[in-house]
Amino acid sequence: MHVRQVNRLSEKAMVVLSLIALLAVLSGYFQAPQPDEGSAAHIFQLVIVALVPMILLFLATADWSRHASNARALAVPAVTLVVAFTALFYLEHYYYLQHYR
């Protein structure tokens, strides 16, 4: 497999994993709080752990002469993860308190 193919694969994996993380968090808005962590929390945690090697693989195989392309490839997962962590914070600190007292 060529370096460019590995880079594209890791780029797509980063996008997919970040979207899965966001969907796992958003699923919490459609269910009552659980006394223990549910399966969505475990999926979220595993996806975040799986993202680390994908990011490292992307950075290791990136063509550093194409800075704009690399920045765009990292921007989508980064924004998705910021939204996911923001939604998770709001879910745990505000949403559950307002809707399930």
N, C-alpha and C positions, 0 to 999 in steps of 0.2 A: 504494500500500500504506500502511495506517495505521501510526502509530507503535507502537500496541499489538501489531499483527500482526508487525512487525519484531522487537519485544521478545520475543514468544513464539517466533518462529523462531530468534532468536539463543540463547534459553534452551535450546531443544531441541537446537540444534547443539552447545552447550557440553556437554550431557549425553552426546550421541552421541560426540563427539570424545574426551571423557575416558574413556568406556567402551572405545573403540578403543585408546587409549593403554594402558589396563590390560590388555586382551586381548593386545596386542603384547608386553607384558612377560611375561605369564603363559605365552605360547607358548615363551619361553626355557627354562622349566622342563621342557619335553618334548623338548628337543634338546640335543645335546652342544655345548660351547662351540666357536665357530668362530674360525679364526685372524684373520679380518677381520670387520667388522660385517656382519651379515646383513640381509635385507630387513626383518625385524621391527624392527631398530634404526632403519632409515631411516624406516619407517612411524611409529614412535614420535616421532622427531625432527620429521617433517613435521606430525604431529598437534599437537604442542606449539606449533609455530610458528603453525599455523592457529587454535589456541585464543586467541591474543593478540587478533586483530581481533574474534573473537566476543565475548570478554569486554568489550572496549572498546565494541562495538556494543550489547551488553546494558546496560552502564552509561550509555551516551549516551541510550538510549531508555527507561530505567527510569522508572517513576512513583514519584518520591521521597516521595510522601505515603503510600506503602504499604511501609514499611520491613521489616515481617515477611515479606511476600511476596518482596521482593528478596533478603532474607537466605536464605530457603529455596531460592530459585532458584539462588543461588550456592553453597549448602552442598553440594548433591549433587555437582557437578563438583569442588569443592574437596576433599571427602573422597575421591572416586574418584582424584583426582590424587595425594593424599598416600599412598594405598594403592599406587598404581602406582609412585611414586618409592621408597617403602619396599621394595616387592617387587623393584624393579630393584637397589637397593643390596644387599639380601640376596642376590639372585641372583649378582651380580658378586663380592661380597666373601666370601661364606660358602658358598653352595650349590655353585657350580662347584668350589671348593677341596675340599669334602668328598666330592663325588660323582665328580669327574673328575681325580684325581691321576695 
